Each structure stands twice: as structure tokens, then as C-alpha cells.
Amino acid sequence: MRMRLDLRKAGAIVGDLMLDEYVELGRRDKTDLGDQVPFLNRSGGIARWVVADSGGANKLPRKVCGIEPLGFGRVKVSNIHASNRELWVVEKGGERVRVLPNDSVEKSLPIEVVLPEDLGVAIELLEESDLLPELQVESHPAFEDHLKSILGSSGASHNGASHSFSSGTSFSSQSSISGSHTVFSQDMEGNESSRLFLQAMKKVIQALQEPINSPKYFKGIAEAVIRVMDMDRVQIITRHDGRWVYDEKNQFTKSANAEPELPSRKMLESVLTTGRLITYPDDEQNGTSESLMEMQTAIASPLFDTGNNRELLGVLYADRLWKMGSRRNASITSDEKEFIAILTVATAYRLANLKKEKELTTYQQFFSQKVIANLLEKGEDFLDGKDTEVSVLFCDIRGFSKATDSMEANAAMQWLSDTLSELSAVVLEADGVLVDYVGDELFAMWGAPEEEPSHGYSAVRAALDMMKLKRMLNERYKGRIGFKIDFGIGLNTGTARVGNTGSRQKFKYGPMGRTVNLGSRIQGLTKQWKVGTLMADTTAACVPSDTPKRRLCRARVVGLDGHVDLYQLMSEEEADERLISKYEEGLSLFESGNQFRQAARLFGELVQMHPDDGPALIMLERSVKQLVHPVPDFSTIWEASSK
């Protein structure tokens, strides 16, 4: 497959390239010898198109993307840079797909690849596959197995003889379902039937080059069936939520004046029951009675999801009217069955790829590339509901209410989106799962769907990285917002029920149960204790002993039974060994239940040294209150007043 690449700078074409092999794009390297960009050279046997010079403030990486022709009008675009996130693929309809580092997408041409520095590469098919005088279709064992399952015992037998379709098309065939490839070849001189057949196959090839959601795809398949099999009508009937869906856009007739009719319900149900290709009349009826003046000859072939579950996605249906004395065949021939089966398998593979692509796009919103790789390898069962130990993180963005009051609505939403995007990147880079956004709060999880023994430590590292973000974001928005950006982060570790907590309409993978509720409550307590990050003792136990942290108290939260030991996770700026040791000494005195005076003295000293330390202020107040107004049977457990 030969393709043409047009390099555009600010919309203007500044260079072009025509080739049929894999090529890498990027800016000039010291090993790239050429005069004026763009130019093509080779490095290690790989074609390299240098599209920008080096030096200056050029943000284009030395290796930005790879483009590989796959055949049948499709290419694979790969982001081959470890950190470049500015790579987009724009399809013909305008849909944009982001390609993350070390990831790739497969698309039908034409497309445009959007690069940094206002550069873009438009890619189109330069020439069609050479269909004449020979058409070769490479096969694959999985394709052949799928074909066998559809044809069943009614499949065509092959012995290298000449086969004839009902339209009169004949061709010399060397084919075998179990062979490595199928070859259709024919001497074209004076053979109108073969010309029609090859034109029909050309329609199929052109259809395969179209996006699966393009109306041209089904139209091309239908035109091929009508032309080769002399059908009056072709329909694609899909199946959704246990119902057959008839869409007028997927109904095609030989004559524009023909009135489309609903296909035989009995045939559709037979396809659903048997999972096989069904014809009328079928093989058991041994042809058609000569007493019939006319009848409908029909075929219905299943469109199965090519995954493990073999879900029925729909049916390819076609029929024609047979009349006594007509040159048309009264029944469906074995060659016609195989022709339909091949088209349905090809369509099913395209539908499965579209489903997989949509799932991948959905998964990229929630999972890291590592988790997605496991998901694609192990299948959707990887996401089945299960009880497992996880660590959850809730991060609340402080100041959003101020933003909505002091900023224009669009500016406030842009600030929120930017901040959530930065926080989300931290989660994904730590191989976490983005469970949900609730207003100005982010909810993430570690430990599922992939089991990770160190999930508690991963969650803590993500929280520490989020703390570092505050300085960067405050610098970015300096002078643009009238307040300081801050976060409140809550962490908890425990057993949860994990699975799809969303619906059929909206996927949302995440945990449910007490572990989640307690994690959310702990995040809410960060405001009362005036600290950035709080974690339960179960999470604190998962991190190394030298991790900066201090136990604040034993607490009981609103709405949940039992109690929890609260720990403050401290950033590098907050970590102070003297503060930690003095606080722990005062807490030990307080929790002894009879040394409130000594505890008050220690916490008072801490407040003098650290007047903004929320935990020291709270514990000083609790110690003094019990000292001045002692309560019989006093409990040292701190009671949260709100969520």
C-alpha cells in the first residue's frame, strides 16, 4: 500500500513524501544529514522524515511518531516519544483521538496527524490495491475458524473446480478454508461476468477502507452482494438489548423503486439460536417444488463479536425473487454461502475492532497504560466484580467556591479542568485507577483490577506528588486568581467490592463499601485538622517507617461504627522531626487519661513554635478543656462533628 504524506506548517503545505513502508518523524538529530527540512534519510535501516530543525525553543522531539501502512487503506500511528502528549490523530469526520506516549492507534485513510509546533501531517492513500487481474486476500487461522463456525455443515466444499454464482459469474478458484490464503484469478478477455465480479470485489475493498461507522462501509458491502449474487435487497440488522434493530440507513435495494420489506423473523431467530448461516430454502428442503410459480430466496449470516464471548452483533441479510422460468437460481449455492460468510466475518472483525477502539478510548479515561495492557490481554473478565484489598484516595481542590465567585465562569471551569487534569496524570503515572470526579473532588484507587501488593505505598506516593503540584499550579496561576490553590487529600486501605459501579450507558469502574466511605470521611477531616493530607492507620502501615508522618489521634467519624487512628502524611516542607516527636509525646500524655496538664504544656509549646499547626491547636484545646472542666469517664477518642 502506497501512501502520500503532506507536511503542513500553520495550515500551509511545506513538503510531501510518497512511500509504502514504515517511517519515523521528528526533528533533526546530529546524525541526520540533509540540506533543508523536510528531508528523508535512513537510520539503522528505518526511514526517517526530518520535518523540523533542531535548536531554539523547538518543542518537537527527535522522535515524535511512527507511521506504518497496514494495507487496505489503513495505517498505524505510534507515539514513539516517552513523554510527548501533544500527538493527535484527526479522522475524516473530524473526530480527534489522542495518542499517549508509547501507545498507537490504527485508522483508515485519510487522516491528519497533529504534531507540536503547529505542524501537521495529512496522510492519504496514493493508489488502490492492484486488483486486476488477480485478487489475493491473506487469511488468518482465527479468521478461518470464525468462517467455519458460521458456515457449519452447510459450508462450501473446495476441490479447485470452477464455481458459478447465481448471476452467472464464474471464476477459477484455488481455495481452501484451511489454506494459508485464497486466490481469485481470471483471464479478463471477453469475460463480462468476471469483470462484474472483480468490480464487486473492488467495492468490498473500498468499503473495508472506510471507517466502520461510515454509511459508505455497509453500502459498499451491500453493492458487492447485489452485484455478485444478483440480490434484490440487502440489509444489515443489528441486535441491541435483546431486540432486532431495523435501520433504514442499512437497507439497500437493487432498484431505487423497490419497496423494502422486513426480512423473515423466523430466519433471524434461527441465526440467533444456531449461530450459523441460514438460507431459504435450506438444504433439507432439497430445492424448490416445480409447482411454485414464484418464491423468495434468502440468506442470513451472523455478525459475531470476534472476542471470547461471541456476542451476536447483528445479521447480514439478503434475498431475491425467483420466478418459474427465471435464469436466477431458486436456492442459495454453496459459493454464495461462502461469499456471504467471508463478508460477514470481515464485517464482524471490523465491528469488533471498533468496539475495542471505543473501549480503549473509555479505558484511557480511567486506567494507566500498564493496566490497559493487562485488560486487553486478559479480556473484559478482568473487570468482573470481586472483593479485594484496595487503597483509595480522595483529593478535594480547595478554593473552587472562591473561583466561581471571583472569576468568569469559563475561566473558572478552565482552571478546574486544568487542575483535575494535572491530578489525574499523577494517578495514571502511578498506575492508579481514576474512579470518578465529583464536583471539585477526584476519587482514585489502587489494588484493582490488577493485584498490587504495594498498593498502599503507591497511593501514598501519588498523594506526595499531588502536594508537589500545588507549588507548580500556584506559579502557573499567579496573578490570574486571587487565592492560593490548596488540596485536601484523604487515604484509606481495606477490603472493598470492586467492579463496574456505573450502568450500561456509562462505564465507571471502582470500589464500594466501608473502605470507600471511610476514605471520603477522612478527606473531609483535613479541613477540621487544617492539614493537607490525612490517612488511616491501615494505609500508614503500608509505607516505610521513614516516611514523614505523625499520628494525630484516634477518631470516630460521622455515620460509621468503630474508630480509626488518623495520621498526617507530611510533605518535604512540612516534615519536622522535632514537631513530630514533641506532638507524639504530648499525644501519649493525653491518651494516658490522667496527664492533661503535662499534655497542655507540651502542646502549648508547640503552638508557640508553630502557630499555624492545626493538630497542635486542636490537642491544646482538648487538653485545656478536660483540665478546666473535667468530664467523668472521659474518652480520648476524638469525635468528628461533621463529614
Secondary structure, DSSP 8 states (H G I E B T S, - for coil): --EEEEEEETTEEEEEEEESS-EEEEE--TT---SSSSEEEEETTEEEEEEE--STT----SS-EEEEEEETTEEEEEE-SSS----EEEETTS-EEE--TT-EEEEESSEEEEETTTEEEEEEE-S----SSEEEEE--HHHHHHHHHHHGGG----SS-EEE-TTS-EEEEE--TTSSEEEEE---TT-HHHHHHHHHHHHHHHHHTS-TTSHHHHHHHHHHHHHHH--SEEEEEEEETTEEE--GGGEEESSTT-------HHHHHHHHHH-S-EEES-GGG-S--TT-SEEEEEEEEEEE-SSTT--EEEEEEEEEEEETT-SS-SS--HHHHHHHHHHHHHHHHHHHHHHHHHHHHHHTTTS-HHHHHHHHHH-GGGGS-EEEEEEEEEEEEETHHHHHHHS-HHHHHHHHHHHHHHHHHHHHHTT-EEEEEETTEEEEEES-SS--TTHHHHHHHHHHHHHHHHHHHHHHTBTTBSS--EEEEEEEEEEEEEEE-S-SSS--EEEESHHHHHHHHHHHHHHHHT-SEEEEHHHHTTS-TTS-EEEEEEEE-TT-SS-EEEEEE--TTT--HHHHHHHHHHHHHHHTSS-HHHHHHHHHHHHHH-TT-HHHHHHHHHHHHHHHS--TT---SEE-S--
